[in-house]
Amino acid sequence: MKFFYKILVVIFIFGLFVSAIYWAQASKKEPAVIINNVRIPVEISQSPAERVKGLSGKEFLPADSGMLFIFPVREIHRFWMPDMNFPIDIIWIVDDKIVGIDHEVTNVFDPETPIFYLPPQPVDYVLEVNSGFAKNKGLEVGAGVSFQNI
């Protein structure tokens, strides 16, 4: 009988441990962008300083993740690639819809003649992901976008 109670106590403690791990994971408020049922964990770039820096200087962007730029005013925001270490796709978003995609934007940067990337219309969000991500995941202009924990 004592052995039975010991087993119950061990099972109870194990259950508490598993519940604590689950609660810790569930309580993480990881921001994400969801397009075509593809969940993309994102780093948020919201302040003016964060938006200027963007992905510049980063060695890499983790696979299947991105950086989301949130702008307080919908307008034509221009992007360029100084100090970028890898190519990207730039996804232009208005409210809850993709309005443009620049595929395979090179990280080659010439300060004498910089290339600027512009959305096809004023936008309030820009999502940068690894080069080829948009094509590999079937993301297209007109696709719906939702935001999680943002």
N, C-alpha and C positions, 0 to 999 in steps of 0.2 A: 504494500500500500504506500509506504514512504517513497518508493521508487516512482510510483505513478504520480505522486504530487510533485516530485522533483522534475519529472518530464513535463508536467503542466506548467510549472514555473519557468522552465527553460523555453517552452513554446511561447508563453506569454511575453517573456523578455525579448525573444526573437521577433515576435509580432510588433512590439513597441519599437524595436530597432528598425525594422522594415518600414513601419509607419513614419518614423522620424525622417528616414531617407526620402521617402516619397513626398512628405510635406516640404522638405527642404528643396527638392527638385521642382515641385509644383509652385512653390512660392517665388521662384526665380522669375523675374519679370523681363525676360529677354525680349527686346524689341525685334519685330520681324515684319517683312513685307510679304504678302501672299498674292501671287499671280498665277492663274490657271492651276490652282491647287499645288503650286510649288511654294513651299515656305522658305524664305530667304532671311536668315538671321542677319541683322544689320547693326552697324555702329552708326550712331546718330551724329550728324554734323549740323548743329543748329545755330550756334553763336557766330557772329561775323568772323572771329578769329578761326574757329573750327572750319567754317566754309572756305576761307582763303587757303588754309593748309590742306584740307581734304586728305587724299591718299599720298600726297607728296612726301617723299622720304621713307615711306614704309617699304620694307623689303618684299612683302608679299601680302596678298589678301587671301585668307583661308578659303579653301574650295567651297563653293555653294553658299558663300556669304557675300555681303556687300556693305557699302556705305550709303546711307540715305541723307541727302541734303534737304533740310526743311527751310523754306523761305517764308518770311512773314508777308511778303507781297508777291503776287503773281505778276511776273514780267519775263522778258527775255534775259535770262541769266547766261552769261558766257563762261565757258570752261576752257582751260588750257592745261598743258601737261608738264610744267617745270618740275624737275626733281622726281619724276615718276620712274619707278624701277621695273614696271611691267605694263603691258597693254591692257586695256579695259573695254567694256561695252558701257555706253552711257544711255540710260533709259530715262526719257523725259515724261513726266507725269503731271496731269491736271486732275485735281480732286481724286477720282477713283478710276482713272483710265490712262493707259499708255497712249501718248500722242506722237511719240517719235522714239527711234532707237538709232544710235550711232554705233555700228558694229566694229569691233576690232580696231579701236582707236589706238594708234601707236604711241609708245612712250618716248619716241625720239623727239627731242625738243631742240630747236634752234632759236636762241634768244634774239638773234638778228631779224628773223622772220617768223615769229611765233604763229602757230595755227590756233585759232579759236573755234570752239565747237558751240553751236547755237541751237536751241530748240526750234521746232517748226512754228511754234506759237508761244505766248507767255505761259510759263509753268510755275507751279508752287512746290514741286518735289522733283528731285533728280536722284536716281539710283545708279550707282556705279558698281559694276560686278566684273569679274574676271573676263577677259577677252574670250569670245566664243560661247559664253554662258547663255546669252539670249537665244541664239540659234539652237544650241544643244537642248534647251528646255522648251523650245517652241514658243517663246514669247514673241508677240507681234503687236503692232499698232492696233489699238482698239480693244485690247485685252483689259479686263477688269482688274483693279488693284484694291486690295484691302490692307489695313494696317493693324498690327497686333502689339499691344503694350507701347504704343507711341502716343 
